[in-house]
Amino acid sequence: MRRFIFVIVAAALAGCGVETASTAATAAALKKQELEQSKKTLEQAQQKIGQAMEQVQQSQQSREAAEK
């Protein structure tokens, strides 16, 4: 009888562990996806900043050429 109760308790605890591990894996996958999306957003922002800087530089060069 004690073995039976031990087996039941062990199975219940193992089930809780599996659920916890599954939840942790899901959370980690979501964080990874969030990180990848953040990197893409950062790259896009850097590209836009670079393009804006190029436009400002071209505009400044055009003004300087027109003044000469």
mmCIF file as Biopython writes it, N, C-alpha, C and O atoms, coordinates in Angstrom:
data_model
#
loop_
_atom_site.group_PDB
_atom_site.id
_atom_site.type_symbol
_atom_site.label_atom_id
_atom_site.label_alt_id
_atom_site.label_comp_id
_atom_site.label_asym_id
_atom_site.label_entity_id
_atom_site.label_seq_id
_atom_site.pdbx_PDB_ins_code
_atom_site.Cartn_x
_atom_site.Cartn_y
_atom_site.Cartn_z
_atom_site.occupancy
_atom_site.B_iso_or_equiv
_atom_site.auth_seq_id
_atom_site.auth_asym_id
_atom_site.pdbx_PDB_model_num
ATOM 1   N N  . MET A ? 1  ? 0.807  -1.193 0.000   1.0 0.0 1  A 1 
ATOM 2   C CA . MET A ? 1  ? 0.000  0.000  0.000   1.0 0.0 1  A 1 
ATOM 3   C C  . MET A ? 1  ? 0.854  1.262  0.000   1.0 0.0 1  A 1 
ATOM 4   O O  . MET A ? 1  ? 0.537  2.237  -0.681  1.0 0.0 1  A 1 
ATOM 5   N N  . ARG A ? 2  ? 1.939  1.235  0.770   1.0 0.0 2  A 1 
ATOM 6   C CA . ARG A ? 2  ? 2.811  2.395  0.821   1.0 0.0 2  A 1 
ATOM 7   C C  . ARG A ? 2  ? 3.461  2.638  -0.540  1.0 0.0 2  A 1 
ATOM 8   O O  . ARG A ? 2  ? 3.617  3.778  -0.976  1.0 0.0 2  A 1 
ATOM 9   N N  . ARG A ? 3  ? 3.829  1.563  -1.188  1.0 0.0 3  A 1 
ATOM 10  C CA . ARG A ? 3  ? 4.429  1.710  -2.524  1.0 0.0 3  A 1 
ATOM 11  C C  . ARG A ? 3  ? 3.436  2.342  -3.482  1.0 0.0 3  A 1 
ATOM 12  O O  . ARG A ? 3  ? 3.805  3.203  -4.280  1.0 0.0 3  A 1 
ATOM 13  N N  . PHE A ? 4  ? 2.216  1.935  -3.414  1.0 0.0 4  A 1 
ATOM 14  C CA . PHE A ? 4  ? 1.177  2.459  -4.294  1.0 0.0 4  A 1 
ATOM 15  C C  . PHE A ? 4  ? 1.018  3.974  -4.079  1.0 0.0 4  A 1 
ATOM 16  O O  . PHE A ? 4  ? 0.952  4.742  -5.038  1.0 0.0 4  A 1 
ATOM 17  N N  . ILE A ? 5  ? 0.958  4.380  -2.828  1.0 0.0 5  A 1 
ATOM 18  C CA . ILE A ? 5  ? 0.825  5.815  -2.510  1.0 0.0 5  A 1 
ATOM 19  C C  . ILE A ? 5  ? 2.070  6.560  -2.980  1.0 0.0 5  A 1 
ATOM 20  O O  . ILE A ? 5  ? 1.973  7.660  -3.524  1.0 0.0 5  A 1 
ATOM 21  N N  . PHE A ? 6  ? 3.234  5.962  -2.769  1.0 0.0 6  A 1 
ATOM 22  C CA . PHE A ? 6  ? 4.482  6.587  -3.209  1.0 0.0 6  A 1 
ATOM 23  C C  . PHE A ? 6  ? 4.487  6.774  -4.729  1.0 0.0 6  A 1 
ATOM 24  O O  . PHE A ? 6  ? 4.880  7.825  -5.235  1.0 0.0 6  A 1 
ATOM 25  N N  . VAL A ? 7  ? 4.049  5.747  -5.439  1.0 0.0 7  A 1 
ATOM 26  C CA . VAL A ? 7  ? 3.995  5.830  -6.908  1.0 0.0 7  A 1 
ATOM 27  C C  . VAL A ? 7  ? 3.026  6.932  -7.347  1.0 0.0 7  A 1 
ATOM 28  O O  . VAL A ? 7  ? 3.332  7.686  -8.271  1.0 0.0 7  A 1 
ATOM 29  N N  . ILE A ? 8  ? 1.886  7.032  -6.710  1.0 0.0 8  A 1 
ATOM 30  C CA . ILE A ? 8  ? 0.894  8.066  -7.046  1.0 0.0 8  A 1 
ATOM 31  C C  . ILE A ? 8  ? 1.476  9.456  -6.785  1.0 0.0 8  A 1 
ATOM 32  O O  . ILE A ? 8  ? 1.364  10.351 -7.623  1.0 0.0 8  A 1 
ATOM 33  N N  . VAL A ? 9  ? 2.096  9.625  -5.622  1.0 0.0 9  A 1 
ATOM 34  C CA . VAL A ? 9  ? 2.688  10.924 -5.271  1.0 0.0 9  A 1 
ATOM 35  C C  . VAL A ? 9  ? 3.823  11.263 -6.241  1.0 0.0 9  A 1 
ATOM 36  O O  . VAL A ? 9  ? 3.929  12.402 -6.695  1.0 0.0 9  A 1 
ATOM 37  N N  . ALA A ? 10 ? 4.651  10.304 -6.552  1.0 0.0 10 A 1 
ATOM 38  C CA . ALA A ? 10 ? 5.760  10.537 -7.475  1.0 0.0 10 A 1 
ATOM 39  C C  . ALA A ? 10 ? 5.243  10.924 -8.862  1.0 0.0 10 A 1 
ATOM 40  O O  . ALA A ? 10 ? 5.790  11.827 -9.495  1.0 0.0 10 A 1 
ATOM 41  N N  . ALA A ? 11 ? 4.212  10.258 -9.329  1.0 0.0 11 A 1 
ATOM 42  C CA . ALA A ? 11 ? 3.636  10.573 -10.636 1.0 0.0 11 A 1 
ATOM 43  C C  . ALA A ? 11 ? 3.042  11.979 -10.640 1.0 0.0 11 A 1 
ATOM 44  O O  . ALA A ? 11 ? 3.203  12.717 -11.612 1.0 0.0 11 A 1 
ATOM 45  N N  . ALA A ? 12 ? 2.364  12.350 -9.572  1.0 0.0 12 A 1 
ATOM 46  C CA . ALA A ? 12 ? 1.775  13.685 -9.479  1.0 0.0 12 A 1 
ATOM 47  C C  . ALA A ? 12 ? 2.858  14.755 -9.494  1.0 0.0 12 A 1 
ATOM 48  O O  . ALA A ? 12 ? 2.729  15.769 -10.181 1.0 0.0 12 A 1 
ATOM 49  N N  . LEU A ? 13 ? 3.912  14.530 -8.743  1.0 0.0 13 A 1 
ATOM 50  C CA . LEU A ? 13 ? 5.003  15.508 -8.706  1.0 0.0 13 A 1 
ATOM 51  C C  . LEU A ? 13 ? 5.735  15.576 -10.039 1.0 0.0 13 A 1 
ATOM 52  O O  . LEU A ? 13 ? 6.155  16.653 -10.463 1.0 0.0 13 A 1 
ATOM 53  N N  . ALA A ? 14 ? 5.888  14.460 -10.688 1.0 0.0 14 A 1 
ATOM 54  C CA . ALA A ? 14 ? 6.536  14.457 -12.004 1.0 0.0 14 A 1 
ATOM 55  C C  . ALA A ? 14 ? 5.698  15.236 -13.001 1.0 0.0 14 A 1 
ATOM 56  O O  . ALA A ? 14 ? 6.236  15.959 -13.840 1.0 0.0 14 A 1 
ATOM 57  N N  . GLY A ? 15 ? 4.401  15.093 -12.914 1.0 0.0 15 A 1 
ATOM 58  C CA . GLY A ? 15 ? 3.507  15.850 -13.808 1.0 0.0 15 A 1 
ATOM 59  C C  . GLY A ? 15 ? 3.643  17.338 -13.600 1.0 0.0 15 A 1 
ATOM 60  O O  . GLY A ? 15 ? 3.626  18.097 -14.569 1.0 0.0 15 A 1 
ATOM 61  N N  . CYS A ? 16 ? 3.776  17.778 -12.364 1.0 0.0 16 A 1 
ATOM 62  C CA . CYS A ? 16 ? 3.961  19.202 -12.064 1.0 0.0 16 A 1 
ATOM 63  C C  . CYS A ? 16 ? 5.280  19.696 -12.644 1.0 0.0 16 A 1 
ATOM 64  O O  . CYS A ? 16 ? 5.359  20.805 -13.173 1.0 0.0 16 A 1 
ATOM 65  N N  . GLY A ? 17 ? 6.293  18.882 -12.544 1.0 0.0 17 A 1 
ATOM 66  C CA . GLY A ? 17 ? 7.598  19.258 -13.092 1.0 0.0 17 A 1 
ATOM 67  C C  . GLY A ? 17 ? 7.564  19.419 -14.593 1.0 0.0 17 A 1 
ATOM 68  O O  . GLY A ? 17 ? 8.177  20.333 -15.145 1.0 0.0 17 A 1 
ATOM 69  N N  . VAL A ? 18 ? 6.844  18.526 -15.255 1.0 0.0 18 A 1 
ATOM 70  C CA . VAL A ? 18 ? 6.733  18.599 -16.713 1.0 0.0 18 A 1 
ATOM 71  C C  . VAL A ? 18 ? 6.005  19.880 -17.113 1.0 0.0 18 A 1 
ATOM 72  O O  . VAL A ? 18 ? 6.405  20.561 -18.057 1.0 0.0 18 A 1 
ATOM 73  N N  . GLU A ? 19 ? 4.944  20.201 -16.394 1.0 0.0 19 A 1 
ATOM 74  C CA . GLU A ? 19 ? 4.186  21.415 -16.703 1.0 0.0 19 A 1 
ATOM 75  C C  . GLU A ? 19 ? 5.043  22.658 -16.489 1.0 0.0 19 A 1 
ATOM 76  O O  . GLU A ? 19 ? 5.013  23.590 -17.292 1.0 0.0 19 A 1 
ATOM 77  N N  . THR A ? 20 ? 5.797  22.662 -15.413 1.0 0.0 20 A 1 
ATOM 78  C CA . THR A ? 20 ? 6.678  23.800 -15.119 1.0 0.0 20 A 1 
ATOM 79  C C  . THR A ? 20 ? 7.740  23.947 -16.200 1.0 0.0 20 A 1 
ATOM 80  O O  . THR A ? 20 ? 8.016  25.056 -16.657 1.0 0.0 20 A 1 
ATOM 81  N N  . ALA A ? 21 ? 8.331  22.839 -16.606 1.0 0.0 21 A 1 
ATOM 82  C CA . ALA A ? 21 ? 9.347  22.881 -17.653 1.0 0.0 21 A 1 
ATOM 83  C C  . ALA A ? 21 ? 8.744  23.356 -18.967 1.0 0.0 21 A 1 
ATOM 84  O O  . ALA A ? 21 ? 9.364  24.130 -19.696 1.0 0.0 21 A 1 
ATOM 85  N N  . SER A ? 22 ? 7.555  22.899 -19.264 1.0 0.0 22 A 1 
ATOM 86  C CA . SER A ? 22 ? 6.876  23.315 -20.492 1.0 0.0 22 A 1 
ATOM 87  C C  . SER A ? 22 ? 6.585  24.804 -20.474 1.0 0.0 22 A 1 
ATOM 88  O O  . SER A ? 22 ? 6.777  25.489 -21.479 1.0 0.0 22 A 1 
ATOM 89  N N  . THR A ? 23 ? 6.127  25.304 -19.346 1.0 0.0 23 A 1 
ATOM 90  C CA . THR A ? 23 ? 5.846  26.728 -19.205 1.0 0.0 23 A 1 
ATOM 91  C C  . THR A ? 23 ? 7.123  27.552 -19.364 1.0 0.0 23 A 1 
ATOM 92  O O  . THR A ? 23 ? 7.116  28.591 -20.023 1.0 0.0 23 A 1 
ATOM 93  N N  . ALA A ? 24 ? 8.196  27.097 -18.771 1.0 0.0 24 A 1 
ATOM 94  C CA . ALA A ? 24 ? 9.473  27.798 -18.871 1.0 0.0 24 A 1 
ATOM 95  C C  . ALA A ? 24 ? 9.973  27.805 -20.313 1.0 0.0 24 A 1 
ATOM 96  O O  . ALA A ? 24 ? 10.497 28.814 -20.785 1.0 0.0 24 A 1 
ATOM 97  N N  . ALA A ? 25 ? 9.816  26.696 -21.004 1.0 0.0 25 A 1 
ATOM 98  C CA . ALA A ? 25 ? 10.245 26.616 -22.401 1.0 0.0 25 A 1 
ATOM 99  C C  . ALA A ? 25 ? 9.422  27.562 -23.271 1.0 0.0 25 A 1 
ATOM 100 O O  . ALA A ? 25 ? 9.960  28.217 -24.165 1.0 0.0 25 A 1 
ATOM 101 N N  . THR A ? 26 ? 8.136  27.631 -23.013 1.0 0.0 26 A 1 
ATOM 102 C CA . THR A ? 26 ? 7.272  28.534 -23.771 1.0 0.0 26 A 1 
ATOM 103 C C  . THR A ? 26 ? 7.667  29.985 -23.516 1.0 0.0 26 A 1 
ATOM 104 O O  . THR A ? 26 ? 7.743  30.779 -24.453 1.0 0.0 26 A 1 
ATOM 105 N N  . ALA A ? 27 ? 7.916  30.330 -22.275 1.0 0.0 27 A 1 
ATOM 106 C CA . ALA A ? 27 ? 8.329  31.694 -21.927 1.0 0.0 27 A 1 
ATOM 107 C C  . ALA A ? 27 ? 9.657  32.044 -22.592 1.0 0.0 27 A 1 
ATOM 108 O O  . ALA A ? 27 ? 9.836  33.158 -23.083 1.0 0.0 27 A 1 
ATOM 109 N N  . ALA A ? 28 ? 10.576 31.098 -22.605 1.0 0.0 28 A 1 
ATOM 110 C CA . ALA A ? 28 ? 11.874 31.338 -23.237 1.0 0.0 28 A 1 
ATOM 111 C C  . ALA A ? 28 ? 11.716 31.539 -24.738 1.0 0.0 28 A 1 
ATOM 112 O O  . ALA A ? 28 ? 12.375 32.401 -25.320 1.0 0.0 28 A 1 
ATOM 113 N N  . ALA A ? 29 ? 10.860 30.761 -25.361 1.0 0.0 29 A 1 
ATOM 114 C CA . ALA A ? 29 ? 10.630 30.908 -26.799 1.0 0.0 29 A 1 
ATOM 115 C C  . ALA A ? 29 ? 10.022 32.274 -27.113 1.0 0.0 29 A 1 
ATOM 116 O O  . ALA A ? 29 ? 10.385 32.908 -28.104 1.0 0.0 29 A 1 
ATOM 117 N N  . LEU A ? 30 ? 9.101  32.720 -26.270 1.0 0.0 30 A 1 
ATOM 118 C CA . LEU A ? 30 ? 8.495  34.042 -26.475 1.0 0.0 30 A 1 
ATOM 119 C C  . LEU A ? 30 ? 9.523  35.155 -26.303 1.0 0.0 30 A 1 
ATOM 120 O O  . LEU A ? 30 ? 9.531  36.118 -27.069 1.0 0.0 30 A 1 
ATOM 121 N N  . LYS A ? 31 ? 10.384 35.027 -25.309 1.0 0.0 31 A 1 
ATOM 122 C CA . LYS A ? 31 ? 11.435 36.032 -25.099 1.0 0.0 31 A 1 
ATOM 123 C C  . LYS A ? 31 ? 12.398 36.065 -26.277 1.0 0.0 31 A 1 
ATOM 124 O O  . LYS A ? 31 ? 12.839 37.137 -26.692 1.0 0.0 31 A 1 
ATOM 125 N N  . LYS A ? 32 ? 12.724 34.896 -26.815 1.0 0.0 32 A 1 
ATOM 126 C CA . LYS A ? 32 ? 13.623 34.831 -27.968 1.0 0.0 32 A 1 
ATOM 127 C C  . LYS A ? 32 ? 12.985 35.527 -29.164 1.0 0.0 32 A 1 
ATOM 128 O O  . LYS A ? 32 ? 13.645 36.287 -29.871 1.0 0.0 32 A 1 
ATOM 129 N N  . GLN A ? 33 ? 11.713 35.268 -29.386 1.0 0.0 33 A 1 
ATOM 130 C CA . GLN A ? 33 ? 10.994 35.891 -30.485 1.0 0.0 33 A 1 
ATOM 131 C C  . GLN A ? 33 ? 10.932 37.415 -30.296 1.0 0.0 33 A 1 
ATOM 132 O O  . GLN A ? 33 ? 11.093 38.176 -31.250 1.0 0.0 33 A 1 
ATOM 133 N N  . GLU A ? 34 ? 10.700 37.834 -29.075 1.0 0.0 34 A 1 
ATOM 134 C CA . GLU A ? 34 ? 10.655 39.264 -28.761 1.0 0.0 34 A 1 
ATOM 135 C C  . GLU A ? 34 ? 12.018 39.909 -29.014 1.0 0.0 34 A 1 
ATOM 136 O O  . GLU A ? 34 ? 12.094 41.017 -29.544 1.0 0.0 34 A 1 
ATOM 137 N N  . LEU A ? 35 ? 13.080 39.224 -28.640 1.0 0.0 35 A 1 
ATOM 138 C CA . LEU A ? 35 ? 14.429 39.737 -28.855 1.0 0.0 35 A 1 
ATOM 139 C C  . LEU A ? 35 ? 14.735 39.870 -30.341 1.0 0.0 35 A 1 
ATOM 140 O O  . LEU A ? 35 ? 15.306 40.874 -30.768 1.0 0.0 35 A 1 
ATOM 141 N N  . GLU A ? 36 ? 14.362 38.870 -31.132 1.0 0.0 36 A 1 
ATOM 142 C CA . GLU A ? 36 ? 14.597 38.917 -32.573 1.0 0.0 36 A 1 
ATOM 143 C C  . GLU A ? 36 ? 13.834 40.078 -33.205 1.0 0.0 36 A 1 
ATOM 144 O O  . GLU A ? 36 ? 14.366 40.768 -34.074 1.0 0.0 36 A 1 
ATOM 145 N N  . GLN A ? 37 ? 12.592 40.297 -32.776 1.0 0.0 37 A 1 
ATOM 146 C CA . GLN A ? 37 ? 11.798 41.395 -33.304 1.0 0.0 37 A 1 
ATOM 147 C C  . GLN A ? 37 ? 12.422 42.737 -32.914 1.0 0.0 37 A 1 
ATOM 148 O O  . GLN A ? 37 ? 12.427 43.677 -33.708 1.0 0.0 37 A 1 
ATOM 149 N N  . SER A ? 38 ? 12.939 42.820 -31.708 1.0 0.0 38 A 1 
ATOM 150 C CA . SER A ? 38 ? 13.590 44.051 -31.255 1.0 0.0 38 A 1 
ATOM 151 C C  . SER A ? 38 ? 14.834 44.347 -32.086 1.0 0.0 38 A 1 
ATOM 152 O O  . SER A ? 38 ? 15.105 45.499 -32.424 1.0 0.0 38 A 1 
ATOM 153 N N  . LYS A ? 39 ? 15.580 43.306 -32.410 1.0 0.0 39 A 1 
ATOM 154 C CA . LYS A ? 39 ? 16.772 43.490 -33.249 1.0 0.0 39 A 1 
ATOM 155 C C  . LYS A ? 39 ? 16.388 44.005 -34.629 1.0 0.0 39 A 1 
ATOM 156 O O  . LYS A ? 39 ? 17.057 44.886 -35.170 1.0 0.0 39 A 1 
ATOM 157 N N  . LYS A ? 40 ? 15.318 43.466 -35.203 1.0 0.0 40 A 1 
ATOM 158 C CA . LYS A ? 40 ? 14.864 43.927 -36.520 1.0 0.0 40 A 1 
ATOM 159 C C  . LYS A ? 40 ? 14.440 45.389 -36.458 1.0 0.0 40 A 1 
ATOM 160 O O  . LYS A ? 40 ? 14.755 46.174 -37.352 1.0 0.0 40 A 1 
ATOM 161 N N  . THR A ? 41 ? 13.729 45.745 -35.402 1.0 0.0 41 A 1 
ATOM 162 C CA . THR A ? 41 ? 13.282 47.128 -35.236 1.0 0.0 41 A 1 
ATOM 163 C C  . THR A ? 41 ? 14.480 48.057 -35.089 1.0 0.0 41 A 1 
ATOM 164 O O  . THR A ? 41 ? 14.493 49.146 -35.663 1.0 0.0 41 A 1 
ATOM 165 N N  . LEU A ? 42 ? 15.476 47.644 -34.335 1.0 0.0 42 A 1 
ATOM 166 C CA . LEU A ? 42 ? 16.684 48.436 -34.156 1.0 0.0 42 A 1 
ATOM 167 C C  . LEU A ? 42 ? 17.405 48.627 -35.489 1.0 0.0 42 A 1 
ATOM 168 O O  . LEU A ? 42 ? 17.841 49.734 -35.803 1.0 0.0 42 A 1 
ATOM 169 N N  . GLU A ? 43 ? 17.531 47.568 -36.267 1.0 0.0 43 A 1 
ATOM 170 C CA . GLU A ? 43 ? 18.194 47.664 -37.571 1.0 0.0 43 A 1 
ATOM 171 C C  . GLU A ? 43 ? 17.450 48.617 -38.495 1.0 0.0 43 A 1 
ATOM 172 O O  . GLU A ? 43 ? 18.069 49.412 -39.201 1.0 0.0 43 A 1 
ATOM 173 N N  . GLN A ? 44 ? 16.121 48.537 -38.492 1.0 0.0 44 A 1 
ATOM 174 C CA . GLN A ? 44 ? 15.323 49.435 -39.329 1.0 0.0 44 A 1 
ATOM 175 C C  . GLN A ? 44 ? 15.510 50.882 -38.897 1.0 0.0 44 A 1 
ATOM 176 O O  . GLN A ? 44 ? 15.630 51.772 -39.739 1.0 0.0 44 A 1 
ATOM 177 N N  . ALA A ? 45 ? 15.535 51.120 -37.602 1.0 0.0 45 A 1 
ATOM 178 C CA . ALA A ? 45 ? 15.734 52.477 -37.095 1.0 0.0 45 A 1 
ATOM 179 C C  . ALA A ? 45 ? 17.113 53.004 -37.479 1.0 0.0 45 A 1 
ATOM 180 O O  . ALA A ? 45 ? 17.254 54.166 -37.862 1.0 0.0 45 A 1 
ATOM 181 N N  . GLN A ? 46 ? 18.118 52.158 -37.379 1.0 0.0 46 A 1 
ATOM 182 C CA . GLN A ? 46 ? 19.471 52.571 -37.759 1.0 0.0 46 A 1 
ATOM 183 C C  . GLN A ? 46 ? 19.553 52.901 -39.244 1.0 0.0 46 A 1 
ATOM 184 O O  . GLN A ? 46 ? 20.233 53.852 -39.630 1.0 0.0 46 A 1 
ATOM 185 N N  . GLN A ? 47 ? 18.870 52.127 -40.077 1.0 0.0 47 A 1 
ATOM 186 C CA . GLN A ? 47 ? 18.847 52.403 -41.509 1.0 0.0 47 A 1 
ATOM 187 C C  . GLN A ? 47 ? 18.179 53.741 -41.800 1.0 0.0 47 A 1 
ATOM 188 O O  . GLN A ? 47 ? 18.671 54.521 -42.615 1.0 0.0 47 A 1 
ATOM 189 N N  . LYS A ? 48 ? 17.064 54.006 -41.137 1.0 0.0 48 A 1 
ATOM 190 C CA . LYS A ? 48 ? 16.356 55.269 -41.337 1.0 0.0 48 A 1 
ATOM 191 C C  . LYS A ? 48 ? 17.197 56.453 -40.882 1.0 0.0 48 A 1 
ATOM 192 O O  . LYS A ? 48 ? 17.208 57.499 -41.532 1.0 0.0 48 A 1 
ATOM 193 N N  . ILE A ? 49 ? 17.896 56.291 -39.777 1.0 0.0 49 A 1 
ATOM 194 C CA . ILE A ? 49 ? 18.773 57.355 -39.293 1.0 0.0 49 A 1 
ATOM 195 C C  . ILE A ? 49 ? 19.900 57.599 -40.287 1.0 0.0 49 A 1 
ATOM 196 O O  . ILE A ? 49 ? 20.241 58.745 -40.579 1.0 0.0 49 A 1 
ATOM 197 N N  . GLY A ? 50 ? 20.471 56.533 -40.798 1.0 0.0 50 A 1 
ATOM 198 C CA . GLY A ? 50 ? 21.535 56.660 -41.802 1.0 0.0 50 A 1 
ATOM 199 C C  . GLY A ? 50 ? 21.052 57.361 -43.057 1.0 0.0 50 A 1 
ATOM 200 O O  . GLY A ? 50 ? 21.757 58.210 -43.603 1.0 0.0 50 A 1 
ATOM 201 N N  . GLN A ? 51 ? 19.871 57.020 -43.517 1.0 0.0 51 A 1 
ATOM 202 C CA . GLN A ? 51 ? 19.313 57.667 -44.707 1.0 0.0 51 A 1 
ATOM 203 C C  . GLN A ? 51 ? 19.057 59.148 -44.452 1.0 0.0 51 A 1 
ATOM 204 O O  . GLN A ? 51 ? 19.328 59.990 -45.309 1.0 0.0 51 A 1 
ATOM 205 N N  . ALA A ? 52 ? 18.535 59.460 -43.269 1.0 0.0 52 A 1 
ATOM 206 C CA . ALA A ? 52 ? 18.272 60.858 -42.928 1.0 0.0 52 A 1 
ATOM 207 C C  . ALA A ? 52 ? 19.575 61.651 -42.866 1.0 0.0 52 A 1 
ATOM 208 O O  . ALA A ? 52 ? 19.630 62.796 -43.314 1.0 0.0 52 A 1 
ATOM 209 N N  . MET A ? 53 ? 20.607 61.051 -42.321 1.0 0.0 53 A 1 
ATOM 210 C CA . MET A ? 53 ? 21.905 61.736 -42.248 1.0 0.0 53 A 1 
ATOM 211 C C  . MET A ? 53 ? 22.465 61.985 -43.638 1.0 0.0 53 A 1 
ATOM 212 O O  . MET A ? 53 ? 23.035 63.045 -43.896 1.0 0.0 53 A 1 
ATOM 213 N N  . GLU A ? 54 ? 22.309 61.024 -44.530 1.0 0.0 54 A 1 
ATOM 214 C CA . GLU A ? 54 ? 22.771 61.193 -45.910 1.0 0.0 54 A 1 
ATOM 215 C C  . GLU A ? 54 ? 22.017 62.325 -46.598 1.0 0.0 54 A 1 
ATOM 216 O O  . GLU A ? 54 ? 22.616 63.119 -47.323 1.0 0.0 54 A 1 
ATOM 217 N N  . GLN A ? 55 ? 20.715 62.405 -46.376 1.0 0.0 55 A 1 
ATOM 218 C CA . GLN A ? 55 ? 19.914 63.463 -46.982 1.0 0.0 55 A 1 
ATOM 219 C C  . GLN A ? 55 ? 20.340 64.834 -46.471 1.0 0.0 55 A 1 
ATOM 220 O O  . GLN A ? 55 ? 20.438 65.791 -47.239 1.0 0.0 55 A 1 
ATOM 221 N N  . VAL A ? 56 ? 20.592 64.919 -45.170 1.0 0.0 56 A 1 
ATOM 222 C CA . VAL A ? 56 ? 21.047 66.192 -44.599 1.0 0.0 56 A 1 
ATOM 223 C C  . VAL A ? 56 ? 22.384 66.587 -45.192 1.0 0.0 56 A 1 
ATOM 224 O O  . VAL A ? 56 ? 22.603 67.751 -45.528 1.0 0.0 56 A 1 
ATOM 225 N N  . GLN A ? 57 ? 23.272 65.625 -45.320 1.0 0.0 57 A 1 
ATOM 226 C CA . GLN A ? 57 ? 24.597 65.904 -45.874 1.0 0.0 57 A 1 
ATOM 227 C C  . GLN A ? 57 ? 24.491 66.347 -47.337 1.0 0.0 57 A 1 
ATOM 228 O O  . GLN A ? 57 ? 25.166 67.289 -47.753 1.0 0.0 57 A 1 
ATOM 229 N N  . GLN A ? 58 ? 23.650 65.673 -48.108 1.0 0.0 58 A 1 
ATOM 230 C CA . GLN A ? 58 ? 23.464 66.054 -49.511 1.0 0.0 58 A 1 
ATOM 231 C C  . GLN A ? 58 ? 22.857 67.452 -49.618 1.0 0.0 58 A 1 
ATOM 232 O O  . GLN A ? 58 ? 23.250 68.241 -50.477 1.0 0.0 58 A 1 
ATOM 233 N N  . SER A ? 59 ? 21.915 67.746 -48.757 1.0 0.0 59 A 1 
ATOM 234 C CA . SER A ? 59 ? 21.283 69.059 -48.759 1.0 0.0 59 A 1 
ATOM 235 C C  . SER A ? 59 ? 22.306 70.142 -48.418 1.0 0.0 59 A 1 
ATOM 236 O O  . SER A ? 59 ? 22.327 71.208 -49.033 1.0 0.0 59 A 1 
ATOM 237 N N  . GLN A ? 60 ? 23.133 69.859 -47.451 1.0 0.0 60 A 1 
ATOM 238 C CA . GLN A ? 60 ? 24.155 70.817 -47.051 1.0 0.0 60 A 1 
ATOM 239 C C  . GLN A ? 60 ? 25.154 71.030 -48.188 1.0 0.0 60 A 1 
ATOM 240 O O  . GLN A ? 60 ? 25.565 72.163 -48.439 1.0 0.0 60 A 1 
ATOM 241 N N  . GLN A ? 61 ? 25.543 69.981 -48.866 1.0 0.0 61 A 1 
ATOM 242 C CA . GLN A ? 61 ? 26.480 70.094 -49.985 1.0 0.0 61 A 1 
ATOM 243 C C  . GLN A ? 61 ? 25.857 70.881 -51.127 1.0 0.0 61 A 1 
ATOM 244 O O  . GLN A ? 61 ? 26.542 71.660 -51.790 1.0 0.0 61 A 1 
ATOM 245 N N  . SER A ? 62 ? 24.563 70.686 -51.362 1.0 0.0 62 A 1 
ATOM 246 C CA . SER A ? 62 ? 23.887 71.432 -52.407 1.0 0.0 62 A 1 
ATOM 247 C C  . SER A ? 62 ? 23.850 72.924 -52.085 1.0 0.0 62 A 1 
ATOM 248 O O  . SER A ? 62 ? 24.078 73.761 -52.959 1.0 0.0 62 A 1 
ATOM 249 N N  . ARG A ? 63 ? 23.560 73.252 -50.819 1.0 0.0 63 A 1 
ATOM 250 C CA . ARG A ? 63 ? 23.553 74.653 -50.404 1.0 0.0 63 A 1 
ATOM 251 C C  . ARG A ? 63 ? 24.921 75.283 -50.542 1.0 0.0 63 A 1 
ATOM 252 O O  . ARG A ? 63 ? 25.041 76.419 -51.003 1.0 0.0 63 A 1 
ATOM 253 N N  . GLU A ? 64 ? 25.947 74.562 -50.150 1.0 0.0 64 A 1 
ATOM 254 C CA . GLU A ? 64 ? 27.318 75.085 -50.252 1.0 0.0 64 A 1 
ATOM 255 C C  . GLU A ? 64 ? 27.686 75.288 -51.708 1.0 0.0 64 A 1 
ATOM 256 O O  . GLU A ? 64 ? 28.334 76.282 -52.038 1.0 0.0 64 A 1 
ATOM 257 N N  . ALA A ? 65 ? 27.302 74.395 -52.575 1.0 0.0 65 A 1 
ATOM 258 C CA . ALA A ? 65 ? 27.613 74.537 -54.008 1.0 0.0 65 A 1 
ATOM 259 C C  . ALA A ? 65 ? 26.853 75.716 -54.608 1.0 0.0 65 A 1 
ATOM 260 O O  . ALA A ? 65 ? 27.379 76.410 -55.477 1.0 0.0 65 A 1 
ATOM 261 N N  . ALA A ? 66 ? 25.638 75.947 -54.159 1.0 0.0 66 A 1 
ATOM 262 C CA . ALA A ? 66 ? 24.837 77.064 -54.684 1.0 0.0 66 A 1 
ATOM 263 C C  . ALA A ? 66 ? 25.388 78.405 -54.212 1.0 0.0 66 A 1 
ATOM 264 O O  . ALA A ? 66 ? 25.241 79.407 -54.912 1.0 0.0 66 A 1 
ATOM 265 N N  . GLU A ? 67 ? 26.014 78.443 -53.049 1.0 0.0 67 A 1 
ATOM 266 C CA . GLU A ? 67 ? 26.570 79.683 -52.516 1.0 0.0 67 A 1 
ATOM 267 C C  . GLU A ? 67 ? 27.843 80.100 -53.230 1.0 0.0 67 A 1 
ATOM 268 O O  . GLU A ? 67 ? 28.207 81.276 -53.216 1.0 0.0 67 A 1 
ATOM 269 N N  . LYS A ? 68 ? 28.517 79.155 -53.849 1.0 0.0 68 A 1 
ATOM 270 C CA . LYS A ? 68 ? 29.810 79.462 -54.511 1.0 0.0 68 A 1 
ATOM 271 C C  . LYS A ? 68 ? 29.619 80.073 -55.843 1.0 0.0 68 A 1 
ATOM 272 O O  . LYS A ? 68 ? 30.596 80.388 -56.524 1.0 0.0 68 A 1 
#
